[in-house]
């Protein structure tokens, strides 16, 4: 397996919380937390990811899907017509 090095900048409170998890043994190091977070995010996007790579979708449909996903993730439900208005579509 090939690996790539990535450098990230985090807000200090987020870093501190992550280091607490390492200190308490929930992760072996900070990189494990980052990898776990990326895996979790990618898994949560699986149901809609294929739509983003499907050339048959218009830019409007992709924007609506993304807005819908963001709303669902934050616990907000919003009708499509309201999302279209917010996106100026």
N, C-alpha and C positions, 0 to 999 in steps of 0.2 A: 504494500500500500504506500502510495506517495503522500507525503505530508507537506503542508504549506504553513509558514509562520505568519501570524496575523498579530498586529499591534492594535490595541483598542484603548480608547480613553473613556473612563467612567466617572460619574459623579462620585466624590469621596464617600458619601453615605452608602451608596450601592456597593462600592468596593469593601467598605468596612463590614457591611452585612455579610458579604460573601466570605470574608476572612473569618468571621465568627463561625460560619458553617464548617470551614476547614479546621479551625481550632477545636471544634467539638467533634470532629471525626466524621462528619457527614460526607465530606469530599476529601480526597487525598491531597489535592492542591487546587489553586485557583483556576488553572486551565481545565480541570475536570468540571468545575461549575459552568464555565463558558461553553464547553462542548455539550454538556447536558442541556443547557438553555437553548442552544442552537438546534439540537436534536428534537427537543420538545416543540419548539416553534415550527420546525419543518414538518413534524408529524401532524400538528394541528392544521397546517396548510394543505396537507395531502388532498382532502376532499375538493378543494377548489383549484389547486395548482395546475391540473391538466387544462383548465379553461384558459389560463394565462398563456399557455403554449399552443393553443389551438388557433390557427390562423383564420378560422372562419368567424371568430368573434370580432366585433367592431371595437374600436377604442372606447366607445360609450358603454358597451356591455362590460368590458373589462373594468372600467371606472366604477360602474354600478356594483359589480361583484366585489371589488375591493372595499367600497364604502359599506356594503352589506356585511362583509366579514368584519371590518373594523367596528361597526355598530354592534354586531353580535358579541364580539370579544369584550366590548365595554359594557354589555348588558342593556344596550338601547335598541329598541325596535323602531323602525321607521318605514313608512310606506315608500314605495318606489318613486312616486311622483315628488315626494319631498326630497328624496335623495337626489333626483334629477335636478331639482331647483338648486340645492346646495352645490351641486357640481356644475351648474350653469349649462346643462345639457338640454 
